[in-house]
Amino acid sequence: MNRLAVTAVVLALTAASAGADVVERVVATVNNDAIFLSDLRKRAVPFLPQVADAPTETERMSRLKELYDELLTYLIDEKLIRQIASGSGIRVTDADVDMAIENLRTQNNLTTEQFNQALAQQGLTMAQYRRDLKRQLVRLKVMNERVRSRVNVTEEEVRVRYEERAREEGSALRFRVSHLMVPIRAGSSAISVAAARQEAQALRAELTPDSFNERAAELGGGELGWIEQGDLPEDLESALLPLTAGEISQPARGDSGFHIFYLQEREVGSDFPSYEEMKQELYREMLDAAMSRQEKVFLDEMRRKAVINRML
C-alpha cells in the first residue's frame, strides 16, 4: 500500500470529520462518559489501507464514513461494557493478561520471540496487544456474567445438529424400528377415518417401550429392522425423525391406516464420525453461536437503557 495514499486518507478524514483546525473533540458520550476523536482515529488505523484502495475519492470518502460509523458503534458498546464491568466489580489484572498471552503462545507452539515476531508482522507492539487483549477479557467476563445464563444448549439440540451435519455431508440416517397400524379400508368415510384416528390415539396412550412389541405382534405389526432415511413415505418419516432411541411416535396417517412407530436405535452411516466423537465440538460451536446471538440482544438492551449521544 502506498504510504502517501494512506496519509492522504488520514488527512481527508481529519478534515472531513474534525475540521482542519480541530485537534481533539468529543464524538460521542455514553452516560456522560466521552469518546474522543483520537480514540476513533487510533482504532481506524489498521483499516485505512482498505479505504485507500478505493478507486475514486467519492468511494474513499464513502468507505471512511462507513468505517467511522461502524467503529463508533463498537467504541460505544465497549464503553458500555466497561461501565457495566466497573459497576459490577469485574476487573482484569495484568496477571490475567499474562496468563491469556501464555495460553495463546502455548496453544500455537510459539516461543516468546516467535510470538513477538507474529505481533510485529501484524503491525502491533506488545503494549498495544496487551491493551486490546485486556479489552477482550473485560468483554468476555461481562458476557459470561450477564449473558451466559441466557444460553442453554441441550443434548437433544446437539444430537439434531449432529444429524444435520451428517446429512450435509451425504451420510444417511438409519433407524431400527418397530411399528403397528390401525387400518383404514379404501374408500372409508370421514366418520370411519375419524374413528380409526381416535382408536390409534387411545392405543398410543397405553403403549410403553416395554409393551410395544407384544402389542404390535397382537395387532399384526412388529419389527421393521433397519431402515434408512427416505425408505418411508414423507408423512410417515416426519413422525419418525423427531424421535430419540426408546421413544414412541404419535399416530401418523398413511395410505392404509394410522401407523405408530417405536424407535429402538438411530445412527448415521458408518462413514461418518460417531456422535460421541463429535459431541463436544458441536456443543462448543452451538454454544458460541448462541452466545453471539445473546450478546447482540444484551447490547441492544444496554443501548436502550443508556443515554448515548453521537456527534460525529
Secondary structure, DSSP 8 states (H G I E B T S, - for coil): --HHHHHHHHHHHHHHHH-TT-S--EEEEETTEEEEHHHHHHHHGGGHHHHHT-SSHHHHHHHHHHHHHHHHHHHHHHHHHHHHHHHHT----HHHHHHHHHHHHHHTT--HHHHHHHHHHTT--HHHHHHHHHHHHHHHHHHHHHTGGG----HHHHHHHHHHHHHHTT--EEEEEEEEEEE--TT--HHHHHHHHHHHHHHHHH--TTTHHHHHHHTT-EEEEEEETTSS-HHHHHHHTT--TT-B---EE-SSEEEEEEEEEEEE-TTS--HHHHHHHHHHHHHHHHHHHHHHHHHHHHHHHS-EEE--
